[in-house]
Amino acid sequence: IFGRLFDDIGFGVIPEQLFRDIVVARLVYPTSKLKTVDYLYRYRGKTISSESIYRFLDRLNDQYNSLAQQVAYQHSCNILKHIRVVFYDMTSLYFEAEDEDDLRKIGFSKDGKFQNPQIMLGLLVGENGYPIGYDIFEGNTFEGKTLLPVLKSIQQRYGFGKPVVVADAAMLSRDNLDLLNRHNYPFVVAGRIRNESQALQDDILGKCHGLTNGQSMEFIRDDGCRLIVAYSVQRAKKDAHNRQRGLSRLRKRVGSGRMTKEQLNNRGYNKFLKLTGEMSIELDETRIEQAVRWDGLKGYLTNTKLAAAEVIRNYGQLWHVEKAFRISKTDLRIRPMYHRRRKRIEAHVLVAFVAYTIYKELERRLLKAGIQMSPKRAAELTQTMYEMYFSLPNDPEQQQVLLQMDPEQQILYDLIC
């Protein structure tokens, strides 16, 4: 199943059978390279030493990274027809080790592993999460400084134009947005409307009062960017629910009398507290009323001329790149990593990127055929699909036959093969 997809996408141009074996193993039996040796022997009848795999990893990235990424990019182009919008995000991948080196650094960990050295992985995908390219950075790299280098590198490599770049607000500071503007890159990011000037905040609250579900208003910032503010009933309910839950906990802490001045700060729901008298702490009802006015409002910042609905729709697809990281970290188990050598780390990420490309193609075909089956379930089904090789006494030529499959397996087999 996965071998057919591997060939259909075009990864068969890489003339190394071991590459194919390792990628398919990552999809079906994601585990360590040592366990991959056991998998290949048990399920494929291949005897390969762990040393052979490690020697292959030492040269894999240098020899085939560009070719593998180009195959994945071309496949995404064939599906999307035209790369008009790209989505960028970064994640941290930690190591089960303590020592740092020139690549593995201790930095801000999105996995919560702040004592473990890590690397940063920047991933660029197209609409619906189809892969375009990636790059690896040192573990202490600030994520906001990676977008432009990745964009330029991939753009120069494949020669496509300047698509609309969609990223999370945390990825792009004001300096980075100015940098994208200077290089003529159109962008769409989340707008932090509560961080705008007081005059603009007042304007937003005044003009957005009374908006109904799905309606939006447009504002022009001092830097010329458009700030689109949309209202959602569902978001309003979520904002109210989260605030009430936080205030409920806060009221209990205040009522207990055990809260001290040192515990006061302006973070989270503590911003609704105020000091009265010498040492009396109470809830600031005025601030709570002001917060209610923002319920349901979300901002989108862009330098494009796209219609407001198109800007909101494009940003709404950012979850695809987050899903790509989730698939890589869970289904493909890209982390934690145990490799120490840089070449093997780079090879490990390359294998996971190729496996993700195949994963997305399987997902696409299942959806197109209307089959209610996840790629993860498909991988599970392949583990008990068997083929028998035999030869008859009077016929030395080896024959093969697929053993009977259950209905789910047959559906999967008929779709791919």
C-alpha positions in Angstrom: 0.0 0.0 0.0 2.6 2.6 1.1 5.1 1.3 -1.4 2.7 2.0 -4.2 2.1 5.5 -2.9 5.8 6.0 -2.6 6.2 5.2 -6.3 3.1 7.1 -7.5 4.3 10.3 -5.9 7.7 9.9 -7.5 10.1 9.0 -4.7 11.2 6.0 -6.7 13.7 8.2 -8.4 15.9 7.9 -5.4 17.9 4.7 -6.3 18.2 3.3 -2.8 16.0 0.5 -1.7 16.9 1.1 1.9 15.4 4.6 1.7 12.1 3.1 0.6 12.2 0.5 3.4 13.0 3.1 6.1 10.2 5.5 4.9 7.6 2.8 4.8 8.7 1.5 8.2 8.2 5.1 9.5 4.6 5.0 8.3 3.7 1.4 9.4 5.9 0.8 12.4 7.3 4.2 13.6 10.0 3.4 16.0 13.8 3.6 16.5 16.2 2.7 13.8 17.3 -0.3 15.8 13.7 -1.6 16.0 13.4 -0.9 12.2 16.0 -3.7 11.7 13.6 -6.0 13.6 10.6 -4.8 11.5 12.4 -5.4 8.2 13.3 -8.9 9.2 9.9 -9.8 10.6 7.7 -8.3 8.0 9.8 -8.0 4.9 12.2 -10.9 5.4 15.2 -8.6 5.0 18.3 -9.0 7.1 20.0 -5.6 7.5 22.4 -4.6 10.3 21.9 -1.5 12.3 25.4 -0.4 11.2 24.2 -0.5 7.6 21.2 1.8 8.4 23.4 4.3 10.3 26.0 4.4 7.5 23.1 5.1 5.1 21.8 7.9 7.3 25.2 9.5 7.3 25.0 10.1 3.6 21.2 10.3 3.0 20.6 14.0 3.6 23.7 15.2 1.6 22.8 13.0 -1.4 19.0 13.1 -1.6 17.5 15.9 0.5 17.1 18.3 -2.5 15.7 15.6 -4.7 13.3 14.3 -2.1 12.0 17.8 -1.3 11.6 18.6 -5.0 9.5 15.4 -5.5 7.3 16.4 -2.6 6.9 20.0 -3.9 6.1 18.9 -7.4 3.5 16.5 -6.1 1.9 19.3 -4.2 1.9 21.5 -7.3 0.2 18.8 -9.3 -2.6 18.6 -6.7 -2.9 22.4 -6.0 -2.2 23.5 -9.6 -0.9 26.8 -8.4 0.8 27.8 -5.2 -1.1 31.0 -4.3 -1.1 30.7 -0.5 1.5 29.2 1.9 1.3 28.5 5.6 4.4 28.6 7.8 5.0 27.5 11.4 7.8 26.2 13.6 8.0 23.6 16.3 10.7 22.3 18.6 12.0 18.7 18.5 13.8 17.6 21.7 16.4 15.0 22.3 16.8 12.4 25.0 20.2 13.8 25.9 21.7 16.5 28.1 24.7 17.7 26.1 24.4 20.6 23.6 26.4 21.0 20.4 26.4 23.3 17.4 22.9 22.3 16.4 21.2 20.9 19.5 20.6 23.8 21.8 18.5 24.4 24.9 15.8 26.9 24.0 12.1 27.6 24.4 10.5 24.2 24.0 7.0 23.8 22.6 7.1 20.2 23.9 7.6 21.4 27.5 11.1 19.8 27.6 13.0 22.9 28.7 16.0 20.9 30.1 16.5 18.9 26.9 18.6 20.2 23.9 16.5 20.6 20.8 16.3 21.7 17.2 13.8 24.0 15.5 11.9 22.7 12.5 10.3 25.2 10.2 7.6 23.8 7.9 6.0 25.4 4.8 2.8 23.8 3.5 0.3 24.8 0.8 -3.5 24.7 1.0 -4.9 21.7 2.8 -1.5 21.0 4.3 0.3 19.7 1.3 4.0 19.9 1.8 6.2 22.5 0.1 9.5 22.4 2.1 11.2 22.6 5.4 14.4 23.7 7.1 16.2 23.0 10.3 17.6 25.6 12.7 19.6 25.6 15.9 17.5 24.9 19.1 17.8 28.4 20.5 16.8 30.2 17.3 14.0 32.7 17.6 11.2 31.5 15.4 10.3 34.9 14.0 13.7 35.1 12.3 13.2 32.0 10.3 10.3 32.7 8.0 12.0 35.0 5.4 15.1 32.7 5.0 12.9 29.6 4.4 10.7 31.5 2.0 13.6 32.8 0.0 15.4 29.5 -0.1 12.3 27.6 -1.3 11.3 30.3 -3.7 14.7 30.4 -5.3 14.9 26.6 -5.4 11.6 26.2 -7.3 11.2 29.5 -9.0 7.6 30.2 -8.0 6.3 33.7 -7.3 5.5 35.4 -4.1 2.4 33.8 -2.6 0.4 35.1 0.3 2.2 34.1 3.5 -0.1 33.0 6.4 1.4 32.6 9.9 0.5 32.9 13.5 0.9 36.2 15.2 3.6 34.8 17.5 5.7 34.1 14.4 5.8 37.7 13.2 6.8 40.8 15.2 6.3 44.3 13.8 9.9 44.3 12.6 9.4 41.0 10.7 6.2 42.3 9.1 8.1 45.4 8.0 10.8 43.1 6.5 8.1 41.1 4.6 6.7 44.4 3.3 10.1 45.6 2.1 10.6 42.3 0.2 7.1 42.6 -1.3 5.7 39.5 0.3 2.0 39.6 0.9 0.9 38.3 4.3 -2.0 37.4 6.5 -1.4 37.1 10.3 -3.6 37.2 13.4 -4.0 40.8 14.6 -3.6 41.5 18.3 -6.4 43.9 18.5 -6.0 44.4 22.3 -2.4 45.6 21.7 -3.3 48.3 19.3 -3.3 52.0 20.2 -6.0 53.2 22.6 -7.5 55.3 19.8 -7.8 52.3 17.4 -9.2 50.1 20.2 -11.9 52.7 20.8 -12.6 52.8 17.1 -12.9 49.0 16.9 -15.2 48.7 19.8 -17.4 51.6 18.5 -17.7 50.3 14.9 -17.9 46.6 15.8 -20.7 47.0 18.3 -23.7 45.2 17.0 -22.0 43.0 14.4 -23.8 39.8 13.8 -22.2 36.3 13.2 -19.8 36.4 10.3 -19.8 40.1 9.8 -16.5 42.1 9.8 -15.2 45.7 9.8 -12.0 47.0 8.2 -9.5 49.5 9.7 -6.3 51.0 8.3 -3.3 51.1 10.7 -0.7 53.8 10.7 1.7 51.5 8.8 -0.8 51.1 6.0 -1.8 47.5 6.8 -5.4 46.5 6.8 -6.8 45.2 10.1 -10.0 43.2 9.6 -12.0 42.5 12.7 -14.7 39.8 12.5 -17.3 38.7 14.9 -18.2 35.1 15.7 -21.0 33.9 18.0 -19.1 30.7 18.7 -16.0 32.6 19.6 -18.1 35.0 21.8 -19.4 32.0 23.7 -15.9 30.5 24.1 -14.5 33.9 25.3 -17.3 34.2 27.9 -16.9 30.6 29.1 -13.1 30.9 29.5 -13.4 34.2 31.4 -16.1 32.9 33.7 -14.1 29.8 34.5 -11.0 31.9 35.2 -13.0 34.4 37.3 -14.6 31.6 39.3 -11.1 30.3 40.4 -10.1 33.9 41.1 -13.1 34.6 43.3 -12.3 31.5 45.3 -8.7 32.6 45.8 -9.8 36.1 46.9 -12.5 34.8 49.2 -10.1 32.4 50.9 -8.2 35.4 52.2 -4.9 33.7 51.4 -4.0 35.9 48.4 -1.0 38.2 49.0 0.2 41.3 47.2 3.1 39.4 45.8 0.7 37.1 43.9 -0.7 40.1 42.0 0.4 40.6 38.4 -1.2 41.7 35.2 -1.1 38.2 33.6 -4.1 36.0 32.9 -7.2 36.7 34.9 -5.3 38.5 37.6 -5.7 41.6 35.5 -9.2 41.8 37.0 -7.9 42.3 40.5 -7.2 45.6 42.2 -5.8 46.8 45.6 -8.1 48.9 47.8 -7.0 50.4 51.1 -3.8 49.2 52.6 -4.1 45.5 51.8 -7.6 44.7 50.5 -7.8 42.7 47.3 -11.1 42.6 45.3 -12.3 42.1 41.7 -12.3 45.1 39.4 -15.8 44.9 38.0 -15.1 47.8 35.6 -12.3 45.9 33.9 -14.6 42.8 33.6 -17.3 44.9 31.9 -14.7 46.3 29.5 -13.4 42.7 28.7 -17.0 41.6 27.8 -17.1 44.1 25.0 -14.3 42.2 23.2 -16.1 38.8 23.2 -16.3 37.3 19.8 -14.0 39.7 18.1 -10.9 38.5 16.3 -8.4 40.5 14.2 -6.6 39.6 11.0 -3.7 41.8 9.8 -2.8 41.9 6.1 -1.0 44.0 3.5 -2.9 42.4 0.6 -5.9 43.6 -1.3 -7.8 40.4 -0.8 -11.5 40.7 0.2 -12.1 40.4 4.0 -13.8 37.0 3.6 -10.8 35.7 1.6 -8.4 36.9 4.3 -10.4 35.2 7.0 -10.7 32.0 5.0 -7.0 31.9 4.3 -6.1 32.4 8.0 -8.6 29.7 8.9 -6.5 27.1 7.0 -3.4 27.7 9.3 -4.5 24.7 11.4 -3.3 22.5 8.5 0.4 23.2 9.3 -0.3 22.6 13.0 -1.9 19.3 12.1 1.2 18.5 10.0 3.3 18.8 13.2 0.8 16.8 15.2 0.9 14.0 12.6 4.7 14.1 12.6 5.0 14.0 16.4 2.3 11.4 17.0 1.6 9.1 14.1 5.1 9.3 12.7 6.8 9.8 16.0 9.4 12.2 14.8 10.3 13.0 18.4 12.0 12.4 20.8 15.2 11.8 18.9 18.2 9.8 20.1 20.6 10.7 17.3 23.7 12.7 18.2 25.4 13.3 14.8 24.1 16.2 12.7 23.9 14.1 9.5 21.7 11.5 11.2 19.4 14.1 12.7 19.0 15.7 9.3 18.3 12.3 7.7 15.7 11.5 10.4 13.8 14.7 9.6 14.0 14.0 5.9 12.5 10.5 6.3 9.7 12.0 8.4 9.0 14.7 5.8 8.8 12.1 3.0 6.6 9.9 5.2 4.3 12.9 5.8 4.0 13.5 2.1 2.8 9.9 1.6 0.5 10.2 4.6 -1.2 13.2 3.0 -1.6 11.5 -0.3 -3.2 8.5 1.3 -5.5 10.9 3.2 -6.4 12.7 -0.1 -7.3 9.5 -1.9 -9.4 8.2 1.0 -11.3 11.5 1.1 -11.7 11.7 -2.7 -13.2 8.1 -2.7 -15.5 9.0 0.2 -14.0 6.2 2.4 -14.4 6.9 6.1 -11.0 5.7 7.2 -8.0 7.6 8.6 -4.5 7.1 7.4 -3.6 5.9 10.9 -6.3 3.2 10.6 -5.0 2.3 7.2 -1.5 1.8 8.5 -2.9 -0.5 11.2 -4.8 -2.6 8.6 -1.6 -3.1 6.5 0.1 -4.8 9.5 -2.1 -7.9 9.1 -2.3 -8.0 5.3 -0.2 -11.1 4.2 1.2 -12.4 1.0 2.5 -16.0 0.7 5.4 -17.1 -1.5 5.6 -20.7 -2.4 6.8 -23.2 -5.1 5.2 -26.5 -6.2 7.2 -29.8 -6.2 7.1 -30.0 -10.0 7.5 -26.3 -10.7 10.6 -24.6 -9.3 9.4 -21.1 -10.2 8.3 -19.2 -7.1 4.7 -18.1 -7.0 2.9 -15.7 -4.7 -0.7 -15.2 -3.6 -2.4 -12.6 -1.4 -4.2 -14.2 1.6 -7.8 -13.4 2.1 -8.4 -9.9 3.6 -11.3 -8.6 5.7 -13.7 -6.0 4.2 -11.8 -3.0 5.4 -8.5 -4.3 4.1 -10.0 -5.2 0.7 -11.4 -1.6 0.4 -8.0 -0.2 1.1 -6.2 -2.6 -1.3 -8.7 -1.9 -4.1 -8.3 1.9 -3.7 -4.5 1.9 -3.8 -3.5 -1.2 -5.8 
